[in-house]
Amino acid sequence: MSDHITEYQGSATMDKITSLAKRRGFVFQSSEIYGGQNGAWDYGPLGVELKNRIAGNWWKEMTQLHDDIVGLDAAILMHPRTWEASGHVENFTDPLVDCRKCKTRFRADQIPPENLAAKKCPDCGGDLTDTRKFNLMFKTHIGAVEDEAGIIYLRPETAQGIYVNYKNIIQSNRMKIPFGIAQIGKAFRNEIVTKNFIFRTCEFEQMEMQFFVKPGTDVEWFNEWKKRRWAYYEKLGVRMDSLRWHQHGPDELAHYAKDAYDIEYLFPMGWKELEGVHNRSNYDLTRHTQYSGKDLQYIDQESNNERYIPFIIETSAGLTRTLLMLLCDAYDEEKVISEKNPGNDEGNARGETSHGTGGSADDWRTVLRFHPAVAPVTVAVLPLMKKDGLAELAQDIRSGLKEDFATDYDQAGAIGRRYRRQDEAGTPFCVTVDYESKENGTVTLRFRDSMEQIRVHKDELAVRLYQEIKAYRRIK
Ligand code: ATP
């Protein structure tokens, strides 16, 4: 249902996001010189910083801010029985149809039901094949011989690595229920349709947290985690009217799920899943008990050594999909009416002085309004001029900030143009070094969102930046 809504309030379109991502080195097509590899993308200098920061922010949220959650980094390759136990070998399939005429391949659940019923292609009207099941797991072989015994899968979700380690973690870290295990890592799915840039890819990253609870408390914990995940996006400064909940109906529920909600985001192509919050019941641990022969019951010392298989509440977000969401959410284009020129107290809206803003009153700027906690570069240091020792002073200031912040340095071109470059990369703060800086040690601190400029002593910059990051509120 949600797939067909296409309204979008922001000014981002998928084309604009894709081209900005390439132009500024966020995301490149994989193996582009060979014509590209379907479903795979490479993260360039700004993209990898953004991705690492999103991951770091999520990790901090889950582990540092929750005393009852610990981390894990499990291998991508797991014993093949894992995927039999999890139900993926049998059930992790998408329904597939092909058009006999134009040869386009569709996921049967993603085309209008009337086309499916009439077996008519939604693109060209040609005949569709019968629906058949297609397993999304990538299968390969381990060892020198390519036989049945060597079959191994690339994991389609990170969660199973958590389940098979849950007893290890209880024992090594003396965890008591309720507790959670968080993990970030690659997952692979042989997706039938990989369109919309990095939205749906064959290789992607997930940020998953599995929370182990006593049966009977699962509904309460499920609601609690729904609240926490909603609050997380609010804290990240996401436009909350672009987020909504979608509950899975009976025919959407995965084989393991007792209840499931998705957090959907209004992407340029419509409302789409960003994260799943699932009540996975005791399905996974029960199945691993059966398939491994190991007793995975929890012994509850606080409840007369009662034994039970915990229920699991899962929060499952795509890291790369969150990156796309943040690119879309942060994207803005606006008319720049007045931007003061550092080192000139009267300011000059039109950039007509020798160190002008490099634009006219009618300039448009593209700005990525990332929260400073995830912006690829936190602060850029810009000397107003290269000469008269300003470049050296700016480099010194940058060196002083490097230990604590992700910094950039740019001395090329008019200052206004340099601001635009930083706006487009989503850098929340610029520090401009001018002649006054040489005299009294003050610099201009310029804010990306408001374009406001204030003077700060260079020795107070780091503390000021910390305060600004903590106090950051999105204004638009
Ligand atoms: P869909 O039904 O859209 O294929 P799903 O419901 O199977 O997705 P989950 O298994 O719940 O997705 O995966 C959890 C999260 O992992 C998703 O919310 C999404 O953010 C991310 N994710 C899943 N598949 C992909 C993919 N192919 N590319 C990028 N991210 C993905």
Residues whose N, C-alpha, C, O or C-beta is under 5 A from the ligand:
A	BS01	ATP	R189 E191 I198 F199 R200 T201 F204 E273 L274 E275 G276 S316 A317 G318 R321
